[in-house]
Amino acid sequence: MSGVPGLLVAAPRSGSGKTTVALGLQRALARRGVRVAGVKCGPDYIDPAFHAAATGRPSFNLDSFAMEPALVRALAAEASRGADLVVAEGSMGLFDGVRASPGRTGASADVAALMGWPVLLVVDASGQAQSAAAVALGCASFDPRIRVAGIVLNRIASERHRRLAADGMDRIGLPLLGAMGRDPTLALPERHLGLVQAVETAGIDAHLDRLADAVERALDVEAVAALAQGSAPGAADHASALPPPGQRVALACDAAFSFVYPHVLDQWRRAGAEIRPFSPLADEVPPADCDVCWLPGGYPELHAGRIAGAARFLAGLRAFAETRPVHGECGGYMALGRALEDADGHTHAMAGLLPVETSYARRRMHLGYRVARLLHDGPLGPSGTTLVGHEFHYASVTSGEASRAGAFAEAVDAEGAALGAVGHRQGLASGSFFHAVARR
């Protein structure tokens, strides 16, 4: 188990500015020559790429619900190998998760407790002053497993506002390590599933440097880094990691298909698989020498016309599926269907490998953990294999609701409520809206 010291940047609620602080701190430390590693708590596919851009190192997801504790420890050790410091970023509020057994709720606090990482709490002080200290005190006392080691105030309106909020922190005895003013120019561009991806963000390096500059001005960076503690001892192994779906994996990889958890690809490579990327948007076909094709999630709804017009890609994908497995997750599942309706109501023909039609025009959020039991042998494992993952999309199925006979899996939500048959399987093609994180 890695002894690299770490800390968790978290907040009482979403929208408090923890991503700004985490990225700015990662970049500021990296600029000082610190070998800093980033990790993301929870099932977020976008933030790890920003961590990688800020630090120059891969960033993995750590998820206390979807992953066994030993896998969380193993991935943390893998992410921090050769690093001096880990700066982890929480998701949602510090204690927000699902109703599950203690330590397995998916909350960021679970990861901090498991790893022994202190918490740097980012508190949005807008609309309050001393009362911000009551929020911080509540977080510090709510869960005895964790230690809130320092506070960063965000969205401070004036010097008077800072003094009043700092007075509250003095009264509760929590170290105030910085106060950042309101600055809308620091915000990263967003899209319907969160931040616009790092590879699509123009001037990403310059923006990360602006975040680092803001953090350097507002925070005691050395004091923050000194909060980090070595990881708590415990067993670490990869036994519950997803095995590779094949020896040579043709991976769709471009602006339409990009949502792959970094830890999944890392585990496949560790198991000896070769990843062969290709671009459907460039009308490329799956490499002929691969034995499985994987279409990850992404934004096919934003590129549906180009996908429909990529005749060489679609023909190559259909030919591949005649003899070898093809699997699609979320956006990849939509592309494997018969048709996709975009936000403007225009319908585009897709690969037609699965009997489903989807629509982004008829938007409804689908969000949450999923525990899925495979109904057939396939690239993700034999029939009966249990996978844990996550679903987050706005698309709706307009035709071809899954029936058990032709479904990919049967699923329940995080609390065990039955969701019935999910996804589709037809011939050697399969897919669902479910993003697999690990096995159970």
C-alpha positions in Angstrom: 0.0 0.0 0.0 1.3 3.4 -1.0 2.4 5.7 1.8 2.3 8.9 -0.4 0.6 11.6 1.7 -2.7 12.9 0.4 -5.6 15.2 1.2 -9.2 15.5 -0.1 -10.6 18.8 -1.4 -14.3 18.7 -0.6 -17.3 21.0 0.1 -20.6 20.9 2.0 -22.5 20.9 -1.3 -22.1 21.0 -5.1 -21.3 24.3 -6.7 -19.0 25.5 -3.9 -15.9 25.8 -6.0 -14.0 22.6 -5.0 -13.0 21.9 -8.7 -11.5 25.4 -9.0 -9.6 25.0 -5.8 -8.5 21.4 -6.5 -7.3 22.2 -10.1 -5.6 25.4 -9.0 -3.9 23.7 -6.1 -2.7 20.8 -8.3 -1.3 23.2 -10.9 0.3 25.5 -8.3 2.1 22.5 -6.7 3.1 21.1 -10.0 4.6 24.5 -11.0 6.7 24.3 -7.8 8.2 21.0 -8.9 6.0 18.9 -6.6 5.1 15.6 -8.3 1.4 15.8 -7.5 -1.2 13.1 -8.4 -4.9 13.8 -8.8 -7.8 11.4 -8.0 -11.5 11.9 -8.3 -14.0 10.5 -5.8 -17.1 9.1 -7.4 -18.1 8.1 -10.9 -17.1 11.2 -12.9 -15.5 10.7 -16.3 -14.7 14.3 -17.0 -12.7 15.7 -14.0 -9.8 13.2 -14.2 -8.8 14.5 -17.6 -8.6 18.0 -16.0 -6.5 16.6 -13.2 -4.2 15.0 -15.8 -3.8 18.3 -17.6 -3.1 20.1 -14.4 -0.5 17.7 -13.0 0.9 15.9 -16.1 0.0 12.5 -14.5 -3.0 10.2 -15.0 -5.9 10.6 -12.5 -8.2 7.7 -11.5 -11.6 7.5 -9.9 -12.1 6.1 -6.4 -15.6 5.0 -5.6 -16.6 3.5 -2.3 -19.9 2.1 -3.6 -18.9 0.7 -6.9 -15.4 -0.6 -5.8 -14.3 -3.0 -3.1 -12.1 -1.2 -0.5 -9.1 -3.2 -1.7 -9.6 -2.0 -5.2 -9.9 1.6 -4.0 -6.6 1.2 -2.2 -5.0 -0.5 -5.2 -6.0 2.3 -7.6 -4.9 5.0 -5.1 -1.5 3.3 -4.9 -1.3 3.1 -8.7 -2.3 6.7 -9.2 0.3 7.9 -6.6 3.2 5.8 -7.7 6.2 8.1 -8.1 4.3 11.1 -6.7 5.1 13.3 -3.7 1.5 14.2 -2.9 -2.1 13.2 -3.8 -4.7 16.0 -4.1 -8.1 14.2 -4.4 -11.3 16.0 -5.4 -14.6 15.1 -3.9 -18.0 14.9 -5.7 -21.2 16.7 -4.6 -21.2 17.4 -0.9 -18.7 15.7 1.4 -21.2 13.2 2.9 -23.5 12.9 -0.1 -24.0 9.3 -1.2 -26.6 6.5 -1.2 -28.1 4.6 1.6 -25.8 1.6 1.9 -23.6 -0.1 4.5 -21.2 2.2 6.4 -18.1 3.1 4.3 -19.8 1.9 1.1 -22.1 4.8 0.3 -20.2 6.4 -2.5 -19.6 9.6 -0.5 -16.3 11.3 -0.7 -16.0 11.0 3.1 -15.8 7.3 2.7 -12.7 7.6 0.6 -11.1 10.1 3.0 -11.8 7.7 5.9 -10.5 4.6 4.1 -7.3 6.3 2.9 -6.7 8.4 6.0 -6.7 11.6 4.1 -7.5 14.9 5.9 -10.1 17.2 4.3 -9.6 20.7 3.0 -13.2 22.0 3.1 -14.2 24.7 0.5 -17.1 26.7 1.9 -19.1 29.0 -0.3 -19.5 32.1 1.9 -21.7 34.0 -0.5 -24.9 35.3 1.3 -23.4 34.6 4.8 -20.5 35.6 7.0 -20.0 34.1 10.5 -22.7 31.5 9.7 -20.3 29.9 7.2 -18.4 28.7 10.3 -21.5 26.8 11.5 -21.6 25.0 8.2 -17.9 24.1 8.6 -18.3 23.0 12.2 -21.2 20.7 11.2 -19.0 19.1 8.6 -16.2 18.7 11.0 -18.3 17.0 13.6 -20.7 15.0 11.5 -18.5 12.0 10.8 -15.9 10.9 13.5 -14.0 8.9 10.8 -12.7 11.9 9.1 -10.8 15.1 10.0 -11.5 18.5 8.5 -8.0 19.9 8.7 -8.5 23.3 7.1 -11.0 25.7 5.5 -10.9 27.7 2.3 -13.6 30.3 1.9 -14.9 31.0 -1.6 -16.8 33.8 -3.3 -15.8 36.4 -0.7 -17.3 39.8 -1.7 -15.0 42.3 0.1 -12.3 42.6 2.7 -15.0 43.3 5.3 -16.8 40.1 4.3 -13.6 38.1 4.6 -12.9 39.5 8.2 -16.4 38.6 9.3 -16.3 35.1 7.9 -12.8 34.6 9.3 -14.1 35.7 12.7 -16.5 32.8 12.6 -13.7 30.3 11.8 -11.6 31.7 14.7 -14.5 30.9 17.0 -14.7 27.2 16.0 -11.0 26.7 15.9 -10.7 25.5 12.4 -7.6 26.8 10.5 -8.5 29.2 7.7 -6.0 28.6 4.9 -7.4 31.0 2.3 -10.2 33.1 1.0 -11.0 33.4 -2.7 -13.0 36.3 -4.1 -15.8 36.2 -6.6 -14.3 35.8 -10.0 -16.6 34.4 -12.8 -13.6 34.3 -15.2 -12.2 31.3 -13.3 -15.2 29.1 -14.2 -14.6 26.4 -16.7 -17.2 26.0 -19.5 -20.0 23.5 -18.8 -22.2 21.2 -20.8 -25.2 19.1 -19.9 -23.1 16.3 -18.3 -20.8 18.7 -16.4 -17.6 20.4 -17.6 -16.8 20.6 -21.3 -14.1 18.0 -21.7 -10.4 19.0 -21.2 -9.5 18.1 -24.7 -12.3 20.4 -26.0 -11.5 23.3 -23.7 -9.7 26.0 -25.7 -6.5 27.3 -23.9 -6.7 24.7 -21.2 -3.1 25.2 -20.0 -3.6 29.0 -19.8 -6.8 28.6 -17.9 -5.2 26.1 -15.4 -2.4 28.6 -14.9 -5.0 31.3 -14.1 -6.5 29.0 -11.6 -3.1 28.3 -10.1 -2.4 32.1 -10.0 -5.6 32.7 -8.1 -4.9 29.9 -5.6 -1.4 31.2 -5.1 -2.8 34.7 -4.3 -5.5 33.5 -2.0 -4.3 30.4 -0.3 -1.3 29.4 1.9 -0.2 26.7 -0.5 2.6 25.4 1.7 0.3 25.2 4.7 -2.3 23.3 2.6 0.3 20.8 1.3 1.5 20.3 4.9 -2.0 19.0 5.8 -1.5 15.9 3.8 -1.0 12.6 5.6 0.2 9.2 4.5 -2.4 6.6 3.4 -3.8 4.4 6.1 -2.5 0.8 5.9 -4.7 -1.9 4.5 -4.9 -4.6 1.8 -4.8 -3.6 -1.8 -5.6 -5.8 -4.8 -7.1 -5.6 -8.2 -9.3 -8.8 -7.9 -12.6 -6.9 -8.5 -11.3 -4.8 -11.4 -13.0 -5.2 -14.8 -11.1 -7.7 -16.9 -10.3 -6.7 -20.5 -13.1 -7.6 -22.9 -10.5 -9.0 -25.3 -6.8 -9.2 -26.0 -6.9 -6.4 -28.6 -9.6 -3.9 -28.0 -10.7 -1.5 -30.8 -11.7 1.6 -28.8 -13.8 4.3 -30.4 -12.1 7.5 -29.3 -13.0 11.1 -30.4 -15.2 14.0 -29.4 -18.4 11.8 -29.7 -17.0 8.8 -27.8 -14.7 9.7 -24.9 -16.3 8.7 -21.6 -14.0 5.9 -20.4 -12.9 5.7 -16.8 -9.1 6.0 -16.8 -8.8 3.2 -14.2 -10.6 0.8 -16.5 -8.2 1.3 -19.4 -5.3 1.1 -17.0 -6.6 -2.2 -15.6 -7.0 -3.6 -19.1 -3.5 -2.7 -20.0 -2.2 -4.2 -16.7 -3.9 -7.4 -17.6 -2.0 -7.5 -20.9 -4.7 -6.1 -23.3 -3.7 -3.8 -26.2 -5.9 -0.7 -26.7 -6.3 0.3 -30.4 -8.1 3.6 -30.7 -10.0 4.7 -33.8 -12.3 7.6 -34.7 -15.8 7.2 -35.9 -16.1 10.9 -36.6 -13.1 10.6 -38.9 -14.9 7.7 -40.6 -12.4 5.2 -39.5 -13.2 1.5 -39.0 -12.4 -0.7 -36.1 -8.9 -2.2 -36.7 -9.3 -5.5 -38.4 -6.8 -7.4 -36.2 -8.8 -6.6 -33.0 -11.0 -9.2 -31.3 -13.5 -6.9 -29.7 -14.9 -3.4 -30.4 -15.8 -1.0 -27.6 -17.9 2.1 -28.1 -17.8 4.2 -24.9 -20.1 7.0 -23.9 -19.7 10.6 -24.9 -21.8 13.0 -26.9 -23.1 11.3 -30.0 -26.2 13.5 -29.8 -24.0 16.5 -30.6 -22.5 14.7 -33.6 -25.3 12.5 -34.8 -25.3 13.9 -38.4 -21.6 13.2 -38.8 -22.0 9.7 -37.4 -24.9 8.9 -39.7 -22.8 10.2 -42.6 -19.7 8.1 -41.7 -20.6 5.4 -44.2 -17.2 3.7 -44.0 -17.3 3.5 -40.2 -20.9 2.2 -40.1 -20.2 -0.5 -42.7 -17.0 -1.5 -41.0 -18.7 -1.7 -37.6 -21.4 -3.9 -39.0 -18.9 -6.2 -40.7 -16.9 -6.4 -37.4 -20.0 -7.4 -35.5 -20.6 -10.4 -37.8 -17.7 -12.3 -36.3 -16.6 -10.5 -33.1 -18.3 -8.8 -30.1 -19.2 -5.1 -30.2 -20.3 -3.4 -27.0 -21.6 0.1 -26.4 -21.9 2.1 -23.2 -24.4 4.9 -23.0 -23.5 7.1 -26.1 -22.0 4.0 -27.7 -25.2 2.1 -27.0 -27.2 4.9 -28.8 -24.9 4.7 -31.8 -25.4 0.9 -32.0 -29.2 1.4 -32.2 -31.4 2.0 -35.2 -31.8 5.8 -34.9 -30.9 8.8 -32.8 -33.0 12.0 -32.5 -30.9 15.1 -31.8 -31.9 18.1 -29.7 -33.5 19.8 -32.7 -35.8 16.9 -33.4 -33.9 15.6 -36.4 -33.6 11.8 -36.6 -30.4 10.2 -37.8 -29.8 6.6 -38.8 -27.3 4.8 -36.6 -25.6 1.4 -37.0 -28.7 -0.7 -36.6 -27.0 -3.4 -34.6 -29.4 -3.2 -31.7 -33.2 -2.8 -31.9 -33.5 0.5 -30.0 -34.1 4.1 -31.0 -33.2 7.0 -28.7 -33.9 10.7 -28.4 -32.1 13.6 -27.0 -34.9 15.9 -27.9 -37.2 14.2 -25.3 -34.8 14.9 -22.4 -35.1 13.4 -18.9 -32.3 13.0 -16.5 -31.3 9.4 -15.6 -28.8 9.3 -12.8 -27.6 6.8 -10.2 -25.6 3.7 -9.4 -26.6 0.4 -11.0 -25.8 -3.2 -10.0 -26.3 -5.3 -13.1 -26.3 -9.1 -13.6 -25.4 -10.2 -17.1 -28.0 -12.3 -18.8 -25.7 -13.7 -21.5 -22.1 -14.5 -22.0 -20.3 -11.5 -23.6 -17.2 -9.3 -23.5 -17.9 -8.2 -20.0 -18.1 -11.7 -18.6 -20.1 -14.9 -18.5 -23.8 -15.0 -17.8 -24.5 -14.3 -14.2 -21.5 -11.9 -13.7 -22.4 -9.0 -11.4 -21.1 -5.5 -12.4 -21.4 -2.3 -10.5 -21.5 1.0 -12.3 -23.3 4.2 -13.0 -25.8 5.8 -15.3 -25.9 9.5 -16.2 -27.7 10.7 -19.3 -30.6 12.7 -20.6 -31.6 10.5 -23.6 -34.9 8.6 -23.7 -35.7 5.3 -25.4 -38.4 6.0 -27.9 -38.7 2.6 -29.5 -37.4 -0.9 -28.5 -37.8 -1.1 -24.7 -35.7 -4.0 -23.4 -37.4 -7.3 -22.7 -35.6 -10.0 -20.7 -35.1 -12.3 -23.7 -33.1 -9.7 -25.7 -31.7 -7.7 -22.8 -28.1 -7.0 -21.8 -28.6 -7.4 -18.1 -31.1 -7.2 -15.2 -30.3 -4.3 -12.9 -31.2 -2.9 -9.5 -30.4 0.6 -8.1 -28.1 1.4 -5.2 -30.8 0.5 -2.7 -31.7 -2.8 -4.4 -34.9 -1.6 -6.1 -35.5 -3.6 -9.2 -35.1 -1.8 -12.5 -35.8 -4.8 -14.7 -34.2 -5.7 -18.0 -31.7 -3.1 -19.3 -30.0 -2.6 -22.6 -30.0 -5.0 -25.5 -28.1 -7.9 -27.0 -28.5 -9.0 -30.5 -26.1 -11.4 -32.2 -22.6 -10.4 -31.1 -23.6 -6.8 -30.4 -24.6 -5.6 -26.9 -25.1 -2.3 -25.1 -26.8 -0.4 -22.4 -26.8 3.1 -20.7 -24.8 1.6 -17.9 -21.1 2.5 -17.4 -19.3 -0.4 -15.7 -16.9 0.5 -13.0 -15.9 -2.8 -11.3 -17.1 -6.3 -10.6 -18.8 -7.5 -7.5 
